[in-house]
Amino acid sequence: MLSVVVDQPNSMAVLERPMPEPGPGEVRVRVRFAGICGSDLHIFHGMNPFVLYPRIIGHEFVGRIGAVGEGVSPSRIGETVVVDPVISCGQCHACRIGRQNVCSRLQVIGVHRDGGFSQFVCAPEKNAYVIPAGLALPSASVIEPFAVAANVTHRTGVLPSDIALIYGAGPVGLNLLQVLKKVYGIKAYITDHFDERLALARSIGAAEDETINTLREPLPEALARRGVAGGPTLIYDAVCHPSILEEAVRIAAPAGRIGVLGFSNTPSAIPQQELTKKELTLYASRLNCAMFPTVIDWIARGLVDPGQIITHQVDFRDVRGAFDIAERNPRESCKVLLDFGLDS
Ligand code: MN
């Protein structure tokens, strides 16, 4: 089989690899489409502390089950599935209280073990979810980043009276927008530096006044002009620069909640006074905690379409070109997919 292998930082190639055999409890998936995530770019550039090289990367993918390991019903062969990349031990404190996405022995497909930028990949059968009938395969391939947005909204909760602010109209910010508008129906402002991304936000359901280009309109003034003088009650940082959390804490309304998704190890300077004075709550959110069924249910009910962020589909043999688009062209690209084609 052919796989996208990152040998070492900044070295990536499409290589012939041995066909993996599904172990006990596992299925083998023939991958059809896979999404490129910012974290794949980080692994490529050697900026992910968890990864061991060489690694077949990729954790957002859809495909068809072609083989099953011991203990898995052969009736699963032929299912079209998306795979939750979170593999947990089931024994540690986090697992026992239902927080398996922060398992102390967490294994993430495409990070700690080989992933979905490959013609074939093995995964635990319980991680493989049948996609909703009628859902296009490209849309299905990006259920994982949608589950990331679903997870942070699940962490913070969403109240009908919330006024939300999303920092960043990238894939996760736009998915958050879709959840807040389409599932919860609340007012949600979204920021970016690129008008193209804000146009995408409007096509996904943001009203004209809900998009803010913070290069042109400084945020506090922009919010005041829109009548949000008291500050947003619910804030999500999908930019993940350390300065954003500092600003979010400053502008949040009393009793506000802030969803934190970043992985920067640069400290943010947050005065305790701001937190305590307003009794703010920070909700960190990593990957997703069993949110695939929720997202699949939202899709099946016609509420959301994870495919709305897809801008490009590139043959996987040109993975370098696809990474270039994702990395160097944020005005024209949002989610870039690798196309692994059909069996010949
Ligand atoms: Mn991702």
Residues whose N, C-alpha, C, O or C-beta is under 5 A from the ligand:
A	BS01	MN	C37 P145
